[in-house]
Amino acid sequence: ENEELLKSKKAECCELEERAEKAESQLKGLRDQIANMQTERSRLIAASVGSSQVVYLVLLLLSTTDC
């Protein structure tokens, strides 16, 4: 009876370890996705700032020329 209980507990422990490994793997995947999204966000912000600067310079040039 004790052996059966021990086997059952070992099986439960193995199952929990497998679930923990799977959860860690999923967490790593989510962290990678977040890092990629943050990189893309930074790129988009930089592109937006660059576009705004170009628009500002064009408007500045247009306002200083005698068209």
C-alpha positions as CSV (number, residue, x, y, z in Angstrom):
1,E,0.0,0.0,0.0
2,N,2.8,2.4,0.8
3,E,4.5,1.5,-2.4
4,E,1.4,2.4,-4.4
5,L,1.2,5.7,-2.6
6,L,4.8,6.4,-3.3
7,K,4.4,5.5,-7.0
8,S,1.3,7.8,-7.1
9,K,3.2,10.7,-5.5
10,K,6.2,10.2,-7.9
11,A,3.8,10.2,-10.9
12,E,2.1,13.3,-9.6
13,C,5.5,15.0,-9.1
14,C,6.6,14.1,-12.6
15,E,3.4,15.5,-14.0
16,L,3.8,18.8,-12.0
17,E,7.4,19.1,-13.3
18,E,6.3,18.6,-16.9
19,R,3.6,21.3,-16.4
20,A,6.1,23.6,-14.8
21,E,8.5,23.2,-17.8
22,K,5.6,23.8,-20.2
23,A,4.6,26.9,-18.3
24,E,8.2,28.2,-18.3
25,S,8.5,27.6,-22.0
26,Q,5.2,29.5,-22.6
27,L,6.5,32.3,-20.4
28,K,9.7,32.5,-22.4
29,G,7.7,32.7,-25.6
30,L,5.5,35.5,-24.2
31,R,8.6,37.4,-23.1
32,D,10.1,37.1,-26.5
33,Q,6.8,38.4,-28.1
34,I,6.8,41.3,-25.7
35,A,10.5,42.2,-26.6
36,N,9.6,42.0,-30.3
37,M,6.6,44.2,-29.8
38,Q,8.6,46.8,-27.8
39,T,11.2,46.8,-30.6
40,E,8.6,47.4,-33.2
41,R,6.9,50.1,-31.1
42,S,10.3,51.9,-30.8
43,R,10.8,51.6,-34.5
44,L,7.4,53.0,-35.2
45,I,7.9,55.9,-32.8
46,A,11.2,56.7,-34.4
47,A,9.6,56.6,-37.9
48,S,6.8,58.8,-36.7
49,V,9.2,61.4,-35.2
50,G,11.2,61.3,-38.4
51,S,8.1,61.9,-40.5
52,S,7.0,64.7,-38.2
53,Q,10.4,66.4,-38.6
54,V,10.2,66.1,-42.4
55,V,6.7,67.7,-42.4
56,Y,7.9,70.5,-40.1
57,L,10.9,71.2,-42.4
58,V,8.7,71.2,-45.5
59,L,6.2,73.6,-43.9
60,L,9.1,75.8,-42.7
61,L,10.6,75.9,-46.2
62,L,7.2,76.7,-47.7
63,S,6.7,79.5,-45.2
64,T,10.0,81.1,-45.9
65,T,9.8,81.0,-49.7
66,D,8.1,83.5,-51.9
67,C,5.7,81.2,-53.8
